[in-house]
């Protein structure tokens, strides 16, 4: 495949900087920690690193409340360090993707601070969504829009002492920008150029379907079609402008687009808009053969008309870790269903997660690996007094939040804090050191060893389309290259392997009769 099309089949590793590696011993992951671990990432074999927001931020929502898109938060390092990291990763053949958060900024952003000072009716407030309230004295919010934090009962409007209300689909510390204003569009195109000029290969777009708002801000209950703030047609003109910027630098986009309508979803992936988008159908799918088969088929079908590659991901910084989720009675994922104390069989979950790794890495398109998945980390249950995620607080304490998948990584089994650095900003559970990278690197049967082998062998599948092969109902079997097959058994009994000349890789041992056990995957060469 041509070098410029690297993103069509890349393995992309997601780095949540705050929890990756602590280089200065203050308990917070930083760019120095990432730079020190670049050899590890190179040995893993990934093609690119996607960094969650590393910008200047008050950290009211894990860095997704950005105060300055052109500055690195001091807890992570400096802009000069970011430039070194981009360059050093590039020398190892690893590209960099940065996260842009265009829907909103921090309430500490200079634009919003200026809007607060300028007062009602000012040009500064036109960059956001300021409105007078309803009711006799303007005491009621301007409309009935719900929070984008599932389970939140708090309003998306905050009233100021001067009587104006401002819109924030997330927390009050994250005011929404007005994308109908030309200055907002120009600023973000300038931000894109800023990072492309520093050598980044791509940009991940947070909440990509939320930017445009109906200018009348109608009630959701009475708003005519289309939706007043999700997937509005105006978005496509924005992304066509962005694509023109990316094409100047050879950069690529991946959008966070949650949409149930497959035809509407595909519009974002037209040749003059975004290159790729995250596949949330596969990510949230239960460990069930028919459901997974349907998700894969649907994903490939919705991408085909626009010629875009699919993306495959098992977990990210918002989603319950794969090992834990697959060990539960309900193996799917739904934000609304999250609860404290949900039991999980981690041995079962680990076996399934190993098989899922081989499944995802055999599929056509790009694969995203969230940090720690290659170590088989489970979800941690964070003590309530240590939770930081605003999703927990905005749900009234019912939702455990997303901190459980953000616990700092274990690197060295015998070192304090499992080699992460200083005392971590989130507590590491008892036994965390058992998952340490150094211990797994020495174990050929470890999850880390499996990921390293799978990523190294992945090119054997080539770049061809997926062809399903005859298989029992609870078995997924397909090929993408002559003579190479992926077979995954999701049933409750062992099954015979198809005829083959070589077992390239297995997620677990075959049974005594050489059959494929339940919750196990293999790559075969015939």
N, C-alpha and C positions, 0 to 999 in steps of 0.2 A: 504493500500500500504506500502511496506517495507520502513523503514526509509532511506535507501540508495537511494531510487528512488524518494525522495521528489520533485526533480526538474521536474518530469513528469507532475505534476498537481499543481505546486506552484503558489501563487500570489506573484509577485515580484515587489517591489516598486522602481522606479528609482529616485535616489537622485542626483540632480544637485547642488552640495555643495554650490557653490557661491551664489545661490539664495534660499536656503532652510531656514536657520535660522542663524542669526548673534549673536554669543555668546559674542563677546568682544566690540561691539558697533562701529566698524569701517566701517560699511556699506557693508561688504562682508560676506557672509555666511561662516561658518567654522565648524570644527569638534565638537567644544564645543556646538555650536547651535544644531547640530544633536543629540549629546548625551543628551541634555536637552529635546529633543522632542521624545526620544525613547518610553516613555509611550504612547504618541499619536499614534505612529506607531504600537505598540503592541495592542492598543485598536482598531485600524483599522483592525487588524487581518492578516497582511501580513506575508509571510513565509520567505522572504529574502529582502535585500536591494542591489540594484545595484548602485554603485557610479561611476559617470563620473570621468574622471582622476582627481586625487587629488595630483599629483606629482609636484615636483619642475618644474616651467615653467615660461617663460616670458609672457604667456597668450596672444600670438598673435592670437591664434585660440581657445580660451576658455579652455585652458589646454591640447588640443590635440597636442600641440608642447611641448614634454617632454624633459627636460634637465637632469633629474635623476629619474629613475624608482624606486629607493630605498629610496627616500626622499620625505616627504610631503612638499608641498609649504608652506612657512611661513604664507601666508595669510589665510591658512586653519588650521594650527596648526603644530604638530610635529608627528614624527613616533610613539613616545610613546602614544600620544593621539589616533592615529589610532588603535594601539593595544588595548587600553582600550575600544574604541568604538566597535571593533570587539568582544571583550570579553563580554562587557555589553549587546550588542545586542543578543549575543548567550545565555546569561542568561535568556533573555526574549523569547527565542525560535526563534529568528530571525537570519538567516544566512547572510553572507556578500559576495557580488560579486564585484570584482574590474575590472576596465577597462584597457586593455592593448592595446597600439597603436603600432603595429609592422611594419607598412609600412614605417614610417618615425620617425625622432626625431626632436628636436629643433635645430636650428642653433647654440644654445648655449651649446649643448651637448658636453662633452669633446672629443668624437670621431670626431665630425665635426670640432671643433676648432683645433684639432691636424692635421686634413686633410688640413685645410686652411694654416696652418703654414708649413706643409711638402712640399707642392708644387706639380706640375704636375709629374705624373708617380710614385709617392710614394706609399708604401704599405698602408699608412693611407687612401689614396684616394680610395683604392680598396674596402673599406667598404661601399662606396656610388657609385653613377653613375656619374663619372666625364668623360667628353669627350671633345675633340677639336671640334670647330665649323666647319660649312661648309662655302663655299664661298672662295674667293681669299685670304682673310686674316683671315679666321675663324670667320667672323663677324656674321654668321647666326647660329641659333640654330641647334643642331645635328639632330633633327627630328621634325615632325609636330604634336606630341602628344597634345591632348587638356587637359585643366584643368579639375579636378574633381569637381570644383565648377561650377554648371550649370549656364550658362549665362555669365561666365567669358570670357573676350576677351584677358586676359593676358597670356603670354607664360608660359610653365612649365619648362623652362630652364633659368638660370641666369648665366651671364658671369662674371668671376672674372678678376681682373687686370692682372693676369698671363696668361690669354688667355683661361683657361679651363672654360667649362660650367658644371653646376651640375643640376641634375634632381630633380624636386619637383612637384608632381602631385597636390599638394594643394598650400600653399603659399610659397614664397621664404624662409620664416623662418622655413620651414618643409622639409628639404632634405630627399629624399627617400633612404632607406638602400638597400644595395646589398645583397639579400637573397641567392645568389649563393655562398657567402663567408661563410666558416664554423664558423668563429668567431661570425658572426651575429646570426647564429642559436644557438650556444652555449650560447651566452649572454642571449638570450630570454628564453631558458630553465632554466638558472640560475635565471632569474627574476621570472619565474613561481614558482620555488621552494621557493624563498625568501618569496613570499606572501602566498603560501600554508602553509609554516612553521609558519606564523603568524596567522593562523587560518581562512583564507578566505575559503569559500566553493566552489567558482567558479570564472571564468574569462570570461568577455565579450570581444570579439576580434573585434576591430575597423577595418573597411575596409578590411575584412578578405579575399576578393577575389583579392586583388591588389598587394600582396607582390612580387610575382615572375614576372620577366621581361624577355622578349626575350633578350639574351645576345648581339645580333646584334643591338638592339634598332632600328628596321626598321621603316620607315614612316608608319603611320596608313593607309594612303591612298593606299599604295602598299603592305602592309604586307600580307603574305599568312595566311590562317587559321592555327593555332589558333590565337586569339587576342594577341597582343604583351605584354599586361600588365593586362588583366582581365581574371580571371578564368583559369589560366594555369595549366596544369597537374602536374607540379612540386610542386604545393601547397599541394597536398595530402600527399606527403612524409613528408612535414613539420608538418602537423597536426597529422599524425600518430606518429611522435616523441613526439609531445606535449601531445597526449593522453596517451602515456606511462608515462609521468611525472604526469599527473593528476591522473592516476590510482594508483600511489604510495601513494597518499594522499586522495583518495576518492573524488577528486574535479571534477567539471563539467565545460563545456564550452558552451557559446552561441555565435554564430558567426553573425557578420553583413555581410550578403551575399545578395547583390542585383543581381539577375540573372533572366532573363525571361524564360530560358530553365529549365523546371521542373526536367528533368532527370539529368542535370548537377548540379542543386541545391541539389538534393538528395544525390549526391556523397559525399558531405561534412558531411552527417549525417550517414555514414556507421558506423557499431559498433566499429571500431577502429579509428574513427576520432572525429568529434565534436558531442556533445550530442544533442544540439539544435541549431536552427538558427532563426533569426527574420523573421517574416512573413510580408513582405512589401506589398504583394498583398492585404491583409485584411486592413492594415493600410491606404492605399491610396484609397481604394474602395469608390465609392459614396454611399450615402444613398439611395439605390435602391435594392428592394427585389431580383430581378433576378441576379444582379451583385454580391450581397453579397452571395446569395445561390451558385453561381458559384465559388466565391472565397473560400468559406468554403469547398465545395466539392473538388476543385482542391488541396487545401492545405492538406486535409486529404489523398487524393489519392497519392500525391507525397511523403508523409511521410511514408505511409504504407509499401512499399517494404523494407525499411531499419529499420522499427520498432522504429522510432524516434517519440517523441511527437511533436505536433504542438505548436506554440506559437501564442498568440493573443495580439494585442496592438492597441490602438486607436490613440496614440499620443506619441511623445518623444521630446527631446530637439532640434530637427531639424525641426519638423513638426508643421504646424499651429494647434493651439489648437482646440479640437473637437467641443466645443460649437460654436466657430466662424465659423469653416469650415462647419458644418452641417446647419448653418443658412444662407449660401450663395446659390446663384443660382446654382453654380457648387460646389457640395458637395464632390467631389473627391480631391485628392492632387497631384500636379505636381510641382516640383521645378521650372520648366521653366515658369509656369503660375503665379507665385507670383508677386503681384503688390501692390503699395501703394493705399490706399483709396478704397479697395474692400468692398462694403457694406455687412452687415450681420444682419439678424433678430435674435438677441440673445435669445429671448423667444422661437422661433422655434428651434434654435440650442440647447438650454438647454433641451427642451423636447426630442429631438432626442438623445442627448448625454446620457440622463438618460436611454432611451430604449437600446441604444447601450451598456451601461455598463452591463445591465442584459443579453444581447445577448452574449457578450464576456465572461462573467463569467460563462455562462452555457455551453460553448463549451469544448470539450475534449482537454486537454493539459495544458500548463502553460499560465498565463496571466500576462502581464506587465502593471503597472499603473504608468504613469509619474506624478511626484509630482504636486499637484494642480488640477489634473483631478478630484480627489475626492472632491474638493471644487467647481467644475464647473467653473473654471477660464476661461475667454475669452482670445483671443489673444490681446495683447496690441499693439497699434501703437506707436512706439518710435519716438520722435522728431528726425529729421535727424541729428541734431548736437550732439545727445546723442548716436547714433548708434555705436556699437563697433565691430559687426560681420564683419570679412573680406569678407564674401560672398557679402555683400553690396558694398564694395569698389571695389572688383575685377569685379563686374558687371557694373562698371562705374556709380553706384548710382541708377540703375534701380530696382534692387532687394532690397526689404525692409530688407532682412536678417532674421536671426533666433532669434534675441533678443526679439521679441514680445512674444515668449513662454517661455522666460527665466527670466521674471520679478520676483523679490523676492516675496515670499509668504506672504499673510496676515494672521496673527495669532490672534491678539487681536484687536477688532474693535475700542476700545476707546483709544488705545495707539498710541504714535507717530509712524509714518511709519507703521501703522497697526500691530505693535508688532514684526516686522521683526528684529529690532535692531537699528543700526545707520542709517543715511541717505543712502538709498540703492544705489548700484553702477549703477543700471538702475532705471529710475523713475517709481514709481507706478502710474497708472492712477487715475484720480478723481473717487471716488466711490469704490476704491479697498477694503476699509474696510468692505463694505457690504458683501464681500465673506469670511470674517475672520472665522477661524476655531472655535473660541470660540462661535461666534454667531450661527454658523451652528450646533455645538454640542448640543445646547439647542433647536433646531428646528427639530422635528421628520419628517418633510417633506423636509428637506434639502438634497442637493446632498451628503454631508458627511454622513448623516444618512442612505441614500440609499446604499452607498458603504459599510458601516459597516454591515448593515443587509445582503447584498448580499454575502459578503465574509464569514460571519458567517454561512449562510445557504447553501453555495455552495456545501458542501459535500453531500447534498441530491441527487445530480446527479450521485454520484458514479464514477467509473472508466471505465464504459463500453463504447462501441463505440456509435457514433451518429446514430440514426435512424430517417429519415424524416417522418413526418406524413402528411396525406392529409390536404390541406389548400388552401384557395383562392390564386390567383396569386400573390397578393401583401402582402401575409402573410408568415412569416417563422415560421414553427412549427416542433419541434423535441423532441425526448426523448433520454435519456441515461441510465435511470434506470426505472425499472417497476413502473409505476404509477406517474412519475414526468415528467412534460412537460415544455418547454419554448415556448411561442408564442409571436411573434413580428408583429405588424401591421404597415406596411410601406405604406399603401394605403391612400386614401383621405376620406374614410368613415368608420364608426364604423363597427365592425364585431362581430358576436356571438362568445362567448367563447365555447370551447368544454366542454362536461360534466366533472364535477370535484367535488371532495369532499371538497377541501380546496384551497383557494387562498393564496399561500405562500408569495408572494411578487409582487408588481406592481410598475412600474416606474412612474405611474401617476394614477389619479382616473379614474375609469370606468365611462361611461356616465350614464344618468338617467335611461336607460333601462338595465343597467348591462352589456353593451357591451364594447368591447375593442376599445377605440378611436384610431384615426390615431396617428402614431409616439409614440406608447405606447407598453410596453412589460410586460408580466406577467410570473410568475412561478406558476404552478398548480400541485396539487396532486389529482389524480383521485381516 
